[in-house]
């Protein structure tokens, strides 16, 4: 379980706030100190990847950045802060701020990109480097109507789905890149739901493929993305390209099942026009099923 520790109103300022906000007309002007900690009290539970392990956010290698934001009821951004693990040698995941009295939507996003996530609004977020990364999300409603200290806990959930592609035939010498096209889903998500903002599908190209010589010169490719619903089936097209962008081979796998927080693995011949392929939803994150086509 991912624990999120939240404190408000340190003792000294609580007395000041209690005095200055005791009059009804002045309460809207009162700002309450807020301390958000995702260090010692925040952990990421990785279910069967490959084994269950609980780590602090600073120790977890899949989390490189954290974004904390507070929005008012009408969707106005009240506060936003980003932390990059590379730039925060100590105190990664620790936020201090002040908020006026009022009602808020709190959003916490922990992810694997080394750039801050682009949080356009409380209903849309995307990665600056396009390719989605490992992503955990937590949202909640928060009302600050007194200077009393608060001690809250929360759970961050993984919201991506993942596709692994493993070739059964060796990479050709003229292979330069692989283009993967998903018929559904998307690359941006809604922080209020953790689901994709569109269901139009997308494509991106993986370059710099390094064959795994110890395993017969095969290729292993990985893609993360967001689903429009908790479970979706879609066609996946895999194209291999040479340095000039010419398509060497195309394979389309129909009705591939995906689910949030699950890993789907496609295994088969990518580089030749003949051969068969199989795919399975591996038991990497949750229970899996196997299917052939």
Secondary structure, 3 states (H helix, E strand, C coil): CCCCEEEECCHHHHHHHHHHCCCHHHHHHCEEEEEEECCCCCEEEECCCCCCEEEECCCCCCCCEEEEEEEECCCCEEEEEEEEHHHCCCCCCEEEEEEECEEEEEEEEEECCCCCCEEEECCEEECCCCCCCCEEEEEEEEEECCCCCCCECCCCEECCEEEEEEECCCCCCCCCEEEEEECCCECCEECCCCEECCCCCEEEEEECCCCEHHHCCECEEEEEEECCCCEEEEEEEEEEECCCCCEEEEEEEEEEEEECCCEEEEEECCCCCCCCEEEEEECCCCCCCEEEC
